[in-house]
Amino acid sequence: MKTLKTLSAAIALTAIGMGAALAAPVTYTVDSSHTFPRFSYSHLGYSTQLSSFTNTSGTVVFDAAAKTGAVDIVIDMTTVNTGSTDFNSHIQGEGFLDTAKFPKATFKSTKVVFDGDKPASVEGQLTIKGVTKAVTLTVTSFQAVPHPMMKVPALGANAFTTIKRTEFGAGKYAPYVGDEVRIDIAIEALAK
């Protein structure tokens, strides 16, 4: 009977230990080859212009069991891609991104809100041109499963928010060139 109690206690402790290990948060490194922030705005009311950034880094911390997470993203603003080499240079000027003084933009989460087992929104601080504002990213898709080719834990998501560029000191030609800018991000990250 004593042996049975000892064995039961050992199994229970092992299960608790395994549960704690499974519930531990996992840190993922952003895969810059599959992570692209994009932004869109009205150009003189004629069309919606779409542009992106080609170099993004950072980390995502995700704990599925505890339903917690954190996001820390750095966007290299000098890698803006408007589709035109001349306009890439133009939009990096002082009235817009001013990448000579502010080459990076950042997003640091303050709260991840879950709907069931998946993040529904991420609240945080967005910094552009040295100006920091609270924003909420609405998550439209999320998946955390092992990467089928790399065989490591991976996650991916799509999310968006809308800002006013004048609030970040990037308001050249507003309101003719739209003040409201939608930011979409497609992100993939691999466990460290």
C-alpha positions in Angstrom: 0.0 0.0 0.0 2.9 2.4 0.9 4.5 1.6 -2.5 1.2 2.4 -4.3 0.9 5.7 -2.5 4.5 6.6 -3.3 4.0 5.7 -7.0 0.7 7.7 -7.1 2.5 10.7 -5.6 5.4 10.4 -8.1 2.9 10.2 -11.0 1.0 13.2 -9.7 4.2 15.2 -9.3 5.3 14.2 -12.8 2.0 15.2 -14.3 2.1 18.6 -12.5 5.7 19.1 -13.8 4.7 18.2 -17.3 1.6 20.5 -17.1 3.9 23.4 -16.0 6.3 22.6 -18.8 3.4 22.5 -21.4 2.0 25.8 -20.0 5.3 27.7 -20.2 5.3 30.7 -22.5 7.2 30.2 -25.8 9.2 33.0 -27.3 9.1 33.2 -31.1 11.5 35.2 -33.4 9.9 37.1 -36.2 10.6 35.5 -39.6 11.4 38.6 -41.6 11.0 36.8 -44.9 7.3 36.2 -44.1 6.5 39.3 -42.1 5.3 42.4 -44.0 3.7 45.5 -42.5 1.6 47.3 -45.2 -0.1 50.6 -45.1 -2.8 52.1 -47.3 -4.3 55.6 -47.7 -6.4 57.7 -50.1 -4.4 59.5 -52.7 -6.3 62.7 -53.5 -9.5 60.7 -53.5 -8.5 59.0 -56.8 -7.2 55.7 -55.4 -6.1 53.8 -52.4 -2.4 53.5 -52.4 -0.7 50.4 -51.0 2.9 50.2 -49.7 4.9 47.9 -47.5 8.1 47.6 -45.5 10.5 44.7 -46.4 12.5 44.4 -43.1 10.8 43.7 -39.8 12.2 42.1 -36.7 11.1 41.3 -33.2 9.6 38.7 -30.9 6.3 37.2 -30.0 5.7 35.5 -26.6 2.7 33.1 -26.5 1.3 30.9 -23.8 -1.7 29.0 -25.1 -2.6 27.5 -21.7 -2.4 30.7 -19.7 -3.9 32.7 -22.6 -1.3 35.4 -22.4 1.1 36.9 -24.9 3.4 39.8 -25.8 4.5 41.4 -29.1 7.6 43.5 -29.7 8.1 44.6 -33.3 10.7 46.8 -35.0 10.1 48.0 -38.5 13.0 49.3 -40.6 11.3 52.4 -42.2 14.1 52.8 -44.7 12.8 49.7 -46.4 9.6 51.2 -47.5 8.4 49.9 -50.8 5.8 52.0 -52.7 6.4 50.4 -56.0 8.4 53.3 -57.3 12.1 54.0 -56.5 11.5 57.7 -56.7 8.5 57.7 -54.5 10.3 55.4 -52.0 12.8 58.3 -51.5 10.0 60.9 -51.5 8.0 59.2 -48.7 11.2 58.9 -46.6 11.4 62.7 -46.5 10.8 65.0 -43.5 7.1 65.6 -44.2 6.3 61.9 -44.2 8.5 59.2 -42.6 11.7 61.3 -42.1 13.8 58.1 -42.0 17.1 60.1 -41.8 16.1 61.0 -38.2 13.8 58.2 -37.4 14.8 55.0 -39.3 12.8 52.7 -37.1 9.2 52.4 -36.0 8.2 50.1 -33.1 5.2 48.4 -31.6 5.2 47.1 -28.0 2.2 45.3 -26.7 0.6 46.1 -23.3 -2.2 43.6 -23.4 -3.3 40.6 -25.6 -7.1 40.0 -25.5 -8.2 36.4 -26.2 -11.5 35.1 -27.6 -11.5 31.5 -26.6 -8.1 30.0 -27.4 -6.9 32.6 -29.8 -5.9 36.3 -29.6 -8.6 38.6 -30.8 -6.7 41.9 -30.4 -3.4 43.3 -29.2 -3.2 46.6 -27.4 0.0 48.5 -27.4 2.2 51.5 -28.0 3.1 52.4 -31.6 6.1 54.7 -32.1 6.6 56.5 -35.4 8.9 59.5 -35.8 9.5 59.6 -32.1 5.8 60.0 -31.3 4.2 57.2 -29.3 0.4 56.5 -29.3 -1.8 53.8 -28.0 -3.3 51.6 -30.7 -5.2 48.3 -30.9 -4.5 45.7 -33.5 -7.5 43.7 -34.5 -6.4 40.1 -35.1 -8.2 38.6 -38.2 -6.4 35.2 -38.2 -4.1 33.3 -35.9 -2.4 29.9 -35.9 0.2 28.3 -33.6 1.2 24.9 -34.9 4.5 23.2 -35.7 6.1 24.4 -38.9 5.6 21.6 -41.4 9.0 21.9 -43.0 11.2 23.3 -40.3 9.7 21.0 -37.6 9.7 23.7 -34.9 6.9 25.5 -33.1 5.7 28.4 -35.2 2.9 30.9 -35.3 1.3 33.3 -37.7 -1.3 36.0 -37.7 -2.8 38.8 -39.6 -3.9 42.0 -37.9 -4.7 45.7 -38.6 -5.2 49.1 -37.1 -6.0 52.6 -38.3 -4.1 55.7 -37.4 -4.0 59.4 -38.3 -0.6 60.2 -39.7 -0.9 63.9 -38.6 -0.8 62.6 -35.0 2.7 61.2 -35.7 4.1 64.3 -37.4 3.8 62.8 -40.9 0.9 64.9 -42.2 2.4 66.4 -45.4 -0.4 67.2 -47.9 -3.2 66.3 -45.5 -6.1 66.3 -46.0 -5.7 65.9 -49.8 -3.5 62.9 -49.3 -5.5 61.0 -46.7 -4.8 61.5 -43.1 -6.3 58.1 -42.1 -3.8 55.3 -42.7 -4.7 51.6 -42.3 -1.8 49.5 -41.2 -2.0 45.7 -41.9 0.6 43.2 -40.7 1.1 39.7 -41.8 3.5 38.1 -39.3 5.1 34.7 -39.0 7.5 33.7 -36.2 9.5 30.6 -35.2 10.3 29.4 -31.7 13.8 30.3 -30.5 
